[in-house]
Amino acid sequence: MSGGSWALAYFLIAIGSALGGMGRYFFSGVITTLTGGTFPYGTMFVNITGCLVIGFFATLTGPDSRLLVGTPARQFVMVVICGGYTTHSCRCSIK
């Protein structure tokens, strides 16, 4: 990769991870507020919905599936955005 390609890749990873992290913070906070915070329902909600998004997106955009999506786009959604959204990327922040 050239210098510009590396910079673009890092920029896209940062943007996707930030989107996933903001979604996690928002939904986890809303669910925790609604349930009182005695059990980490927000974390459970985020992880379940993240797994559902990964599963449906992988099924719908696979090589022999209904939607034609390139490999970089699939990786961006399933690894970067959903990785930032689920606890895969922030296990150390759970108390």
Secondary structure, 3 states (H helix, E strand, C coil): CCHHHHHHHHHHHHHHHHHHHHHHHHHHHHHHHHHCCCCCHHHHHHHHHHHHHHHHHHHHCCCCCCCCCCHHHHHHHHHHHHHHHCHHHCHHHCC
